[in-house]
Amino acid sequence: MIEPERLTPFLKKIHLFHGLSDEQLGTVAAQLTDESQQAGTTVFTEGMQGDTFYLIFSGKVIVFRNHHKKKGDEEEEQQLAVLFAGDYFGEEALLTNQRRNAGVRIEEEAILLSLPRAKFLELLKKIPQMKPNFEISVESRKLSRRLQFKWVRSDEVIYFLARKHIILFFQAALGPLATFFILAFILSIAFLFLHFFFLLLIIAILGIFLGVVLLWEWVDWGNDYYIVTNQRVIWLEKVVGLYDSRHESPLPMLLSVSTETEPLGRFLDYGSVIIRTFVGRIVFHHVAHPFEVEALVKEHQNRAKEGSRRTEIDAMKKALTTRMNPNLEQTLPSSPQSPSTSKAKKKEASARQEGMFANLFKLRFEDKEIITYRKHWFVLLQQLWLPTALLLGILAALGVGIYYLYFTSASIAPTVSSERETLFVIVPFAFLVVLGWWIYQYVNWANDIYQVTPDQILDIERTPLGREDRTAAQLESILATEYERRGVLGILLNYGKVHITVGGSKMTFHDVFDPISVQQDIDRRRMARNAAKEETRIKAERERLADWFLAYNEITKPENEKNNESDQK
């Protein structure tokens, strides 16, 4: 049984109970039932009727779903999320009473705090300010399941996902609607007096145009998303057919979180949540329940810091244990090769088998641990279209010339000698010159590359037979990344820019194919690099602390032995 004085501080850290007084938190705590669960226990499965909400007081749980890859295949378990102390699940059951959309299993021995739906409804009558917090969570989970962002990492959990408040759509639609009704009223009055039927046609055209504008405003309103995960905050911004970008920052890089509201926003409960980072701001514009969203961001910022501290403490404990017991380290099992490493090696082996021309026109390829990107084929096409057209023109001229010389009337034979010289000397020479130009343009495109290595990013530009410009930045110096796709062609052909903030400057990968994947590659390498450096730092700290601890033991050992001898006498 968990004491109430331990539950109140625990609940205070969770955004679901933001704004509650200590007395109200005590009321909530009194309704919770703690349950000890052993590893391997299934709390519930997909499809079961939901009537209980769970908080994780300690331990670790897995959220999973079973699905069939193909008809007739056996069910395969798909891991959706890993949850730890402070997380929660089953909240949709409290507001919707629907069936479970996923299963939950205990991964490590855990203590769960459960709240049945009936008790929750009683609490809502006493503490109605709890409802917006739970609504935010439920709506975020629903929207997350519907959108299923492919760039979300396997170890990442989305806790908040929202769009701008619906009032923003109505504000954007107000201008076109007012303009339409004013023009329609004027044209209708004119029709009553003049009886010109083309005025009705104009009203119909204006109505169709208004419908298109309203549809565009609706889609544009629905294309901006604000996201908080257990690792980062993200702002997805998209203008249909013109612009597509993602701004993000890791949780440890956040400096402060604040909220701005206007009179109408305070009345309708919406506002902007401003997240300040080392490299600027990420603004959640006009989201519903802004103060609750602010509390949610702060909660996960603090949890990220606490998680880093826990990881460091665990590493120190392991370091001291293995130093005091050297034989223990030899008995520890070696870490299995990660799937990503295995896949990388397979890719490397296959790349070697493809031969020297394998990467001739590739936009992304890997050589050992170096990922190389070229600019999009559209950029190559812009550089090659003129020499390609000239080459085709020269070949066409050569074909016409051969036909003219060998398949026309003999009456023009006296001129054949000079024309043959032109055809077989000047035309091939021109072809070789233009071919050289074509090769130069291709090499110029192929040599303009961007690379991501295990420890740095590179922007390399080599002019054929000319100089080379190289810009590099260490992965650990990267503060933030974002991508953008501009214009209709950028969206349709899926190419754009990736901006990398390094210290007080920016590097840009221009015109790369699939900028989302490029950004993910950089982020993965950066996280791996930071993790490796952190592991090295922790290892050094471990050795230093172990030396101190052993030195202390050596100093106190004679005194302890004397005390033991005295006790024995």
C-alpha positions as CSV (number, residue, x, y, z in Angstrom):
1,M,0.0,0.0,0.0
2,I,1.5,3.4,-1.1
3,E,1.2,6.1,1.5
4,P,-0.9,9.1,0.5
5,E,1.9,11.5,1.3
6,R,3.9,9.8,-1.5
7,L,1.1,9.9,-4.0
8,T,0.4,13.7,-3.8
9,P,4.0,14.7,-4.9
10,F,3.8,12.0,-7.6
11,L,0.5,13.3,-9.0
12,K,1.7,16.9,-8.9
13,K,4.4,16.1,-11.5
14,I,1.9,14.8,-14.0
15,H,0.2,17.3,-16.4
16,L,-3.1,15.5,-16.1
17,F,-3.5,17.0,-12.7
18,H,-2.1,20.4,-13.5
19,G,-3.9,23.2,-11.6
20,L,-5.2,21.1,-8.7
21,S,-4.6,22.1,-5.2
22,D,-2.9,19.7,-2.6
23,E,-6.4,19.1,-1.2
24,Q,-7.8,18.1,-4.6
25,L,-4.7,16.0,-5.3
26,G,-5.4,14.2,-2.0
27,T,-9.0,13.6,-3.2
28,V,-7.7,12.0,-6.4
29,A,-5.1,10.0,-4.5
30,A,-7.8,8.5,-2.3
31,Q,-9.6,7.1,-5.3
32,L,-6.5,5.4,-6.7
33,T,-5.8,1.7,-6.1
34,D,-2.2,0.5,-6.3
35,E,-1.6,-2.9,-7.9
36,S,1.8,-4.8,-8.0
37,Q,2.3,-6.5,-11.3
38,Q,5.0,-9.0,-12.2
39,A,7.0,-8.9,-15.4
40,G,5.2,-10.7,-18.2
41,T,1.7,-9.9,-16.9
42,T,-0.7,-8.7,-19.6
43,V,-2.8,-5.8,-18.1
44,F,-5.3,-5.9,-21.0
45,T,-5.4,-6.9,-24.7
46,E,-6.6,-5.2,-27.8
47,G,-10.4,-5.3,-28.2
48,M,-11.3,-5.6,-24.5
49,Q,-13.9,-3.2,-23.1
50,G,-12.1,-0.3,-21.4
51,D,-13.3,0.9,-18.1
52,T,-10.1,1.7,-16.1
53,F,-7.3,4.2,-16.3
54,Y,-3.7,3.4,-15.2
55,L,-0.8,5.5,-13.9
56,I,2.7,3.9,-13.7
57,F,4.1,4.6,-10.3
58,S,7.2,2.5,-10.9
59,G,8.4,-0.1,-13.5
60,K,8.2,-0.4,-17.2
61,V,5.3,-1.5,-19.6
62,I,5.0,-2.2,-23.3
63,V,2.1,-1.1,-25.5
64,F,1.6,-3.5,-28.3
65,R,-0.7,-4.6,-31.1
66,N,-1.1,-7.9,-32.9
67,H,-1.6,-7.8,-36.7
68,H,-1.3,-10.1,-39.7
69,K,1.2,-9.2,-42.4
70,K,-0.7,-11.3,-44.9
71,K,-3.9,-13.2,-45.0
72,G,-3.4,-16.6,-43.4
73,D,-0.2,-15.6,-41.6
74,E,0.2,-16.0,-37.8
75,E,-0.3,-12.9,-35.7
76,E,2.8,-10.8,-35.3
77,E,3.2,-8.5,-32.3
78,Q,4.0,-4.8,-33.1
79,Q,5.5,-2.7,-30.3
80,L,3.9,0.7,-30.2
81,A,5.5,2.3,-27.2
82,V,7.5,1.8,-24.0
83,L,6.2,3.6,-20.9
84,F,7.9,4.3,-17.6
85,A,7.1,5.7,-14.2
86,G,5.0,8.9,-14.6
87,D,3.4,7.6,-17.8
88,Y,-0.2,6.6,-18.1
89,F,-2.5,4.5,-20.4
90,G,-6.1,3.7,-20.8
91,E,-7.3,7.3,-20.5
92,E,-9.7,7.0,-23.4
93,A,-11.7,4.5,-21.4
94,L,-12.6,7.3,-18.9
95,L,-14.1,9.7,-21.5
96,T,-15.3,7.4,-24.3
97,N,-15.8,3.9,-22.7
98,Q,-14.6,2.4,-25.9
99,R,-12.8,-0.9,-26.5
100,R,-9.0,-1.0,-26.1
101,N,-7.2,-0.2,-29.3
102,A,-4.0,-1.8,-28.1
103,G,-2.7,-4.2,-25.5
104,V,-0.4,-3.5,-22.5
105,R,2.1,-5.9,-20.9
106,I,4.4,-5.5,-17.9
107,E,8.0,-5.5,-19.1
108,E,9.6,-4.9,-15.7
109,E,8.0,-5.4,-12.2
110,A,5.7,-2.4,-11.8
111,I,3.3,-0.7,-9.4
112,L,0.2,0.6,-11.3
113,L,-2.3,3.1,-9.9
114,S,-5.8,2.3,-11.3
115,L,-8.9,4.5,-11.5
116,P,-12.2,3.0,-12.6
117,R,-14.4,5.1,-14.9
118,A,-17.2,5.4,-12.3
119,K,-14.8,6.9,-9.8
120,F,-13.4,9.2,-12.4
121,L,-16.8,10.6,-13.3
122,E,-17.4,11.3,-9.6
123,L,-14.1,13.1,-9.4
124,L,-15.0,15.3,-12.5
125,K,-18.1,16.5,-10.6
126,K,-15.9,17.6,-7.7
127,I,-12.9,18.7,-9.8
128,P,-14.1,19.8,-13.2
129,Q,-10.8,21.4,-14.1
130,M,-9.3,17.9,-14.6
131,K,-11.3,17.3,-17.8
132,P,-9.3,19.6,-20.2
133,N,-6.1,17.8,-19.3
134,F,-7.6,14.4,-20.1
135,E,-9.2,15.7,-23.3
136,I,-5.8,16.9,-24.5
137,S,-4.4,13.4,-24.0
138,V,-7.3,11.6,-25.6
139,E,-7.4,13.8,-28.6
140,S,-3.6,13.5,-29.0
141,R,-3.7,9.7,-29.0
142,K,-6.6,9.6,-31.5
143,L,-4.9,12.0,-33.9
144,S,-1.6,10.2,-33.6
145,R,-3.2,6.9,-34.5
146,R,-4.9,8.4,-37.5
147,L,-1.8,10.3,-38.9
148,Q,0.9,7.7,-38.1
149,F,3.9,9.8,-38.8
150,K,6.6,7.7,-40.4
151,W,9.5,9.8,-39.0
152,V,8.6,9.0,-35.4
153,R,11.4,6.8,-33.9
154,S,10.7,3.3,-32.6
155,D,11.6,4.4,-29.0
156,E,9.6,7.6,-29.2
157,V,6.1,8.2,-27.7
158,I,3.8,11.1,-28.7
159,Y,2.2,12.7,-25.7
160,F,0.8,15.8,-27.3
161,L,-0.4,16.3,-30.9
162,A,-2.7,19.1,-31.9
163,R,-3.6,21.7,-34.6
164,K,-4.6,25.3,-34.3
165,H,-7.9,26.1,-32.6
166,I,-10.9,25.8,-35.0
167,I,-11.6,29.6,-34.5
168,L,-8.5,30.3,-36.7
169,F,-10.2,28.6,-39.7
170,F,-13.4,30.7,-39.1
171,Q,-11.3,33.9,-38.9
172,A,-9.5,33.0,-42.2
173,A,-12.9,32.2,-43.8
174,L,-14.6,35.3,-42.6
175,G,-13.0,37.7,-45.2
176,P,-13.9,35.5,-48.3
177,L,-17.4,34.9,-47.0
178,A,-18.0,38.6,-46.4
179,T,-16.6,39.6,-49.8
180,F,-18.8,37.0,-51.5
181,F,-22.0,38.0,-49.8
182,I,-21.4,41.7,-50.5
183,L,-20.7,41.1,-54.2
184,A,-23.6,38.6,-54.5
185,F,-26.0,41.2,-52.9
186,I,-24.8,43.9,-55.3
187,L,-25.1,41.7,-58.3
188,S,-28.6,40.4,-57.2
189,I,-29.9,44.0,-56.9
190,A,-28.4,44.8,-60.4
191,F,-30.2,41.7,-61.8
192,L,-33.5,42.8,-60.4
193,F,-33.3,46.1,-62.3
194,L,-31.4,45.1,-65.4
195,H,-32.4,41.5,-65.9
196,F,-29.0,40.6,-67.3
197,F,-28.7,36.8,-66.9
198,F,-24.9,36.9,-67.1
199,L,-25.0,38.5,-63.6
200,L,-26.4,35.2,-62.2
201,L,-23.6,33.4,-64.0
202,I,-21.0,35.7,-62.3
203,I,-22.7,35.0,-58.9
204,A,-22.4,31.2,-59.6
205,I,-18.7,31.6,-60.6
206,L,-18.0,33.6,-57.5
207,G,-19.7,30.8,-55.4
208,I,-17.5,28.2,-57.0
209,F,-14.4,30.3,-56.4
210,L,-15.5,30.9,-52.8
211,G,-15.9,27.1,-52.3
212,V,-12.3,26.5,-53.6
213,V,-11.0,29.3,-51.3
214,L,-12.8,27.8,-48.3
215,L,-11.5,24.3,-49.1
216,W,-8.0,25.6,-49.4
217,E,-8.3,27.4,-46.0
218,W,-9.6,24.3,-44.4
219,V,-6.8,22.1,-45.7
220,D,-4.3,24.8,-44.8
221,W,-5.7,25.0,-41.3
222,G,-5.4,21.3,-40.9
223,N,-1.8,21.0,-42.1
224,D,0.0,22.6,-39.1
225,Y,0.7,20.2,-36.3
226,Y,2.3,20.8,-32.9
227,I,3.9,17.7,-31.2
228,V,5.5,16.8,-27.9
229,T,7.2,13.4,-27.5
230,N,9.4,11.9,-24.8
231,Q,12.4,13.2,-26.8
232,R,11.6,16.5,-28.6
233,V,9.1,19.2,-29.4
234,I,8.1,19.6,-33.0
235,W,6.2,22.1,-35.2
236,L,5.1,20.7,-38.6
237,E,4.2,23.5,-41.0
238,K,2.8,23.0,-44.4
239,V,1.2,25.3,-47.0
240,V,-0.5,23.2,-49.7
241,G,1.6,23.0,-52.8
242,L,4.0,25.6,-51.7
243,Y,5.8,24.9,-48.5
244,D,6.6,22.0,-46.1
245,S,8.9,22.2,-43.1
246,R,9.6,20.7,-39.7
247,H,11.1,22.6,-36.8
248,E,12.2,20.7,-33.8
249,S,14.3,20.7,-30.7
250,P,15.4,18.0,-28.2
251,L,13.8,18.4,-24.8
252,P,17.1,18.9,-23.0
253,M,17.7,21.9,-25.3
254,L,14.7,23.8,-24.0
255,L,15.3,27.0,-22.0
256,S,11.8,28.1,-21.0
257,V,8.1,27.7,-21.8
258,S,5.5,30.4,-21.6
259,T,2.0,31.2,-22.8
260,E,0.5,34.2,-24.6
261,T,-3.2,34.8,-24.8
262,E,-5.6,37.5,-26.2
263,P,-9.0,38.5,-24.8
264,L,-10.9,36.3,-27.3
265,G,-8.4,33.5,-26.6
266,R,-9.0,33.7,-22.9
267,F,-12.8,33.6,-23.5
268,L,-12.5,30.5,-25.9
269,D,-9.6,28.9,-24.0
270,Y,-6.9,29.1,-26.7
271,G,-3.5,30.8,-27.0
272,S,0.1,30.4,-28.1
273,V,2.7,28.3,-26.2
274,I,6.2,29.8,-26.7
275,I,9.1,27.4,-26.3
276,R,12.5,29.1,-26.2
277,T,15.5,27.0,-27.2
278,F,19.2,27.7,-27.6
279,V,18.7,28.6,-31.2
280,G,15.4,30.5,-31.2
281,R,11.7,29.8,-30.6
282,I,9.2,27.1,-31.5
283,V,5.7,28.5,-31.2
284,F,2.6,26.4,-30.9
285,H,0.2,29.0,-32.4
286,H,-3.3,29.3,-31.0
287,V,-3.7,25.8,-29.5
288,A,-6.6,24.9,-27.3
289,H,-6.0,24.8,-23.5
290,P,-2.7,26.6,-23.7
291,F,-1.9,26.6,-20.0
292,E,-2.4,22.8,-19.8
293,V,-0.2,22.4,-22.9
294,E,2.5,24.5,-21.2
295,A,2.4,22.3,-18.2
296,L,2.7,19.2,-20.4
297,V,5.8,20.6,-22.1
298,K,7.4,21.5,-18.8
299,E,6.6,18.0,-17.4
300,H,8.4,16.2,-20.2
301,Q,11.3,18.7,-20.1
302,N,11.8,17.8,-16.4
303,R,11.3,14.1,-17.0
304,A,14.0,14.2,-19.7
305,K,16.4,15.8,-17.2
306,E,15.5,13.3,-14.5
307,G,16.0,10.5,-17.0
308,S,19.5,11.7,-17.9
309,R,20.4,11.8,-14.2
310,R,19.0,8.3,-13.6
311,T,21.0,7.0,-16.5
312,E,24.1,8.5,-15.1
313,I,23.5,7.2,-11.6
314,D,22.9,3.6,-13.0
315,A,26.1,3.8,-15.0
316,M,28.0,4.9,-11.9
317,K,26.7,2.0,-9.9
318,K,27.6,-0.4,-12.6
319,A,31.1,1.1,-12.9
320,L,31.8,0.8,-9.1
321,T,30.4,-2.7,-9.0
322,T,32.6,-4.0,-11.9
323,R,35.7,-2.1,-10.5
324,M,35.3,-3.7,-7.1
325,N,34.6,-7.1,-8.7
326,P,36.8,-7.4,-11.8
327,N,35.6,-10.9,-12.5
328,L,32.0,-9.7,-12.8
329,E,32.7,-7.7,-15.9
330,Q,34.1,-10.9,-17.6
331,T,30.8,-12.7,-16.9
332,L,28.6,-10.0,-18.4
333,P,27.1,-11.1,-21.8
334,S,28.3,-9.1,-24.7
335,S,25.7,-6.9,-26.3
336,P,24.0,-8.4,-29.3
337,Q,24.6,-6.8,-32.6
338,S,21.8,-4.3,-33.2
339,P,19.6,-4.7,-36.2
340,S,20.7,-1.3,-37.5
341,T,24.3,-2.4,-37.4
342,S,23.5,-5.7,-39.1
343,K,21.5,-3.9,-41.8
344,A,24.3,-1.4,-42.4
345,K,26.8,-4.2,-42.9
346,K,24.4,-5.9,-45.4
347,K,24.1,-2.6,-47.3
348,E,27.8,-2.2,-47.4
349,A,28.4,-5.7,-48.8
350,S,25.7,-5.2,-51.4
351,A,27.2,-1.9,-52.4
352,R,30.6,-3.5,-53.0
353,Q,28.9,-6.1,-55.3
354,E,27.2,-3.5,-57.4
355,G,30.5,-2.3,-59.0
356,M,32.1,1.0,-59.7
357,F,29.1,2.4,-61.7
358,A,26.5,1.6,-59.0
359,N,26.4,5.2,-57.7
360,L,26.5,6.9,-61.1
361,F,23.1,8.6,-60.7
362,K,22.2,7.8,-57.1
363,L,20.9,10.6,-55.0
364,R,21.8,8.9,-51.7
365,F,24.3,6.1,-51.1
366,E,26.5,4.7,-48.3
367,D,30.1,3.7,-48.4
368,K,31.1,2.1,-45.2
369,E,29.8,4.5,-42.6
370,I,29.6,7.6,-44.8
371,I,26.2,8.7,-46.2
372,T,26.5,10.8,-49.3
373,Y,23.7,12.9,-50.9
374,R,23.6,14.6,-54.2
375,K,21.3,17.3,-55.4
376,H,18.0,16.3,-57.0
377,W,17.8,15.0,-60.6
378,F,15.7,18.1,-61.4
379,V,18.9,20.2,-60.7
380,L,20.8,17.8,-63.0
381,L,18.1,18.2,-65.7
382,Q,18.4,22.0,-65.5
383,Q,22.1,21.7,-66.1
384,L,21.9,19.0,-68.9
385,W,18.9,19.9,-70.9
386,L,20.7,22.3,-73.3
387,P,23.7,20.1,-74.1
388,T,21.4,17.1,-74.3
389,A,19.2,18.9,-76.8
390,L,22.3,19.9,-78.8
391,L,23.6,16.3,-78.8
392,L,20.3,15.1,-80.1
393,G,20.2,17.8,-82.7
394,I,23.7,16.9,-83.9
395,L,22.8,13.2,-84.2
396,A,19.7,14.2,-86.1
397,A,21.7,16.4,-88.4
398,L,24.2,13.5,-89.0
399,G,21.3,11.2,-89.9
400,V,19.8,13.7,-92.3
401,G,23.2,14.3,-93.9
402,I,23.9,10.6,-94.4
403,Y,20.5,10.2,-96.0
404,Y,21.1,13.2,-98.2
405,L,24.5,12.0,-99.4
406,Y,23.7,8.3,-100.0
407,F,20.1,8.2,-100.9
408,T,19.4,11.3,-103.1
409,S,19.8,11.8,-106.8
410,A,23.2,11.6,-108.5
411,S,22.7,15.0,-110.1
412,I,24.2,16.6,-107.0
413,A,27.3,14.4,-107.0
414,P,29.8,17.2,-107.7
415,T,29.0,18.7,-104.3
416,V,29.3,15.4,-102.4
417,S,33.0,15.6,-101.6
418,S,32.8,18.9,-99.8
419,E,29.6,17.9,-98.0
420,R,31.0,14.6,-97.0
421,E,34.0,16.4,-95.4
422,T,31.5,18.6,-93.5
423,L,29.5,15.6,-92.4
424,F,32.3,13.4,-91.2
425,V,34.7,15.9,-89.9
426,I,32.9,19.0,-88.6
427,V,29.8,17.3,-87.3
428,P,31.7,14.7,-85.2
429,F,34.0,17.4,-83.9
430,A,31.0,19.4,-82.8
431,F,29.5,16.3,-81.2
432,L,32.6,15.7,-79.2
433,V,32.7,19.3,-78.0
434,V,29.1,19.2,-76.9
435,L,29.6,15.7,-75.3
436,G,32.5,17.2,-73.3
437,W,30.2,20.0,-72.2
438,W,27.6,17.3,-71.2
439,I,30.1,15.3,-69.2
440,Y,31.4,18.5,-67.5
441,Q,27.9,19.4,-66.4
442,Y,27.3,15.9,-65.1
443,V,30.6,15.8,-63.2
444,N,29.9,19.2,-61.8
445,W,26.5,17.9,-60.5
446,A,28.0,14.7,-59.2
447,N,30.8,16.5,-57.4
448,D,28.5,18.8,-55.5
449,I,27.8,16.5,-52.5
450,Y,26.8,16.5,-48.9
451,Q,28.0,13.9,-46.4
452,V,27.2,12.6,-43.0
453,T,29.9,10.7,-41.3
454,P,30.0,9.1,-37.8
455,D,31.4,12.3,-36.4
456,Q,30.7,15.2,-38.7
457,I,28.7,16.7,-41.6
458,L,30.3,17.9,-44.8
459,D,29.4,20.3,-47.6
460,I,31.8,19.5,-50.5
461,E,31.7,21.4,-53.8
462,R,34.3,20.5,-56.5
463,T,34.5,22.2,-59.8
464,P,35.8,19.8,-62.6
465,L,39.4,20.6,-63.2
466,G,39.1,23.4,-60.7
467,R,39.1,24.1,-56.9
468,E,37.4,22.3,-54.1
469,D,35.4,24.1,-51.3
470,R,34.8,22.1,-48.2
471,T,32.7,23.1,-45.1
472,A,32.5,20.7,-42.1
473,A,30.9,20.7,-38.7
474,Q,31.1,18.3,-35.8
475,L,27.9,16.4,-35.1
476,E,28.0,17.3,-31.4
477,S,28.0,21.0,-32.4
478,I,24.6,20.7,-34.0
479,L,21.9,22.5,-32.0
480,A,18.9,22.0,-34.2
481,T,17.8,20.8,-37.7
482,E,14.8,21.6,-39.9
483,Y,13.8,20.9,-43.5
484,E,11.7,22.7,-46.0
485,R,10.2,22.0,-49.4
486,R,9.0,25.1,-51.3
487,G,6.9,25.4,-54.4
488,V,4.7,23.0,-56.3
489,L,7.8,21.2,-57.8
490,G,9.4,20.8,-54.4
491,I,6.3,19.1,-53.1
492,L,5.6,16.9,-56.2
493,L,9.3,15.9,-56.7
494,N,9.9,15.7,-52.9
495,Y,13.1,17.8,-52.8
496,G,14.2,20.8,-50.7
497,K,16.6,22.1,-48.1
498,V,17.8,20.9,-44.8
499,H,19.0,23.6,-42.5
500,I,21.5,22.6,-39.7
501,T,22.1,25.1,-36.9
502,V,25.7,24.9,-35.7
503,G,26.7,27.3,-33.0
504,G,25.8,30.8,-34.2
505,S,25.8,29.8,-37.9
506,K,23.9,27.6,-40.3
507,M,24.8,25.0,-42.9
508,T,22.3,24.1,-45.6
509,F,22.0,21.0,-47.7
510,H,20.4,22.4,-50.9
511,D,18.0,20.7,-53.2
512,V,18.4,17.2,-51.6
513,F,15.9,14.5,-52.4
514,D,13.5,13.5,-49.5
515,P,14.7,16.2,-47.1
516,I,12.7,14.5,-44.2
517,S,14.9,11.4,-44.5
518,V,18.1,13.5,-44.7
519,Q,17.1,15.3,-41.5
520,Q,16.5,11.9,-39.9
521,D,19.9,10.6,-41.0
522,I,21.6,13.6,-39.4
523,D,19.6,13.4,-36.2
524,R,20.3,9.7,-35.9
525,R,24.0,10.2,-36.4
526,R,24.0,13.1,-34.0
527,M,22.2,11.1,-31.3
528,A,24.6,8.2,-31.8
529,R,27.6,10.5,-31.6
530,N,26.3,12.2,-28.4
531,A,25.5,8.8,-26.8
532,A,29.0,7.5,-27.6
533,K,30.7,10.7,-26.2
534,E,28.5,10.5,-23.1
535,E,29.4,6.8,-22.6
536,T,33.1,7.7,-22.9
537,R,32.6,10.5,-20.3
538,I,30.7,8.2,-17.9
539,K,33.4,5.5,-18.3
540,A,36.1,8.0,-17.4
541,E,34.1,9.2,-14.5
542,R,33.6,5.7,-13.4
543,E,37.3,5.0,-13.3
544,R,38.0,8.2,-11.4
545,L,35.3,7.5,-8.8
546,A,36.4,3.8,-8.5
547,D,40.0,5.0,-7.9
548,W,38.8,7.3,-5.1
549,F,36.7,4.6,-3.6
550,L,39.6,2.1,-3.6
551,A,42.0,4.7,-2.2
552,Y,39.5,5.4,0.6
553,N,39.2,1.6,1.3
554,E,43.0,1.3,1.5
555,I,43.2,4.3,4.0
556,T,40.5,3.0,6.2
557,K,41.3,-0.7,6.0
558,P,44.0,-0.8,8.8
559,E,41.8,1.2,11.1
560,N,38.9,-1.2,10.4
561,E,41.1,-4.2,11.0
562,K,42.2,-2.8,14.4
563,N,38.6,-2.1,15.4
564,N,37.6,-5.7,14.4
565,E,40.5,-7.1,16.5
566,S,39.5,-5.0,19.5
567,D,35.9,-6.2,19.2
568,Q,37.0,-9.8,19.0
569,K,39.1,-9.4,22.2
